[in-house]
Amino acid sequence: MSTTDECQICHGSTWVCEIHPDKAWSGASLHPDSCPNRCIGPGMPCQCSHLHADRLAAEAETYRDLAESATDPAEAALAGKVADAMDRSPLAAGIRRMGKNP
């Protein structure tokens, strides 16, 4: 997707709020229409994320690396939860079926 036709839900971040799936997740987007920062909802892949499968797989690997190398236990736990959520997503299952390892 180019910036002229980016997703109107996630605004190109590929993440939405699990509680408010019609809003970009504030943990991944600074767009003014993203979910308010006071929302405690975790992020989940947007419906458009299948268009960005390679990027999502790379992000999951980054979160796994962060979970392993973080010195702050809370940061490590959060990164691990994000990586686990990405691994459980339908998109990750589809990537594995295609023979890619996210």
Secondary structure as UniProt FT lines:
FT   HELIX           3..5
FT   TURN            8..12
FT   STRAND          15..17
FT   TURN            21..22
FT   TURN            26..28
FT   TURN            32..33
FT   TURN            37..38
FT   STRAND          43..45
FT   HELIX           47..52
FT   HELIX           53..69
FT   HELIX           73..88
FT   HELIX           90..97
FT   TURN            98..99
//
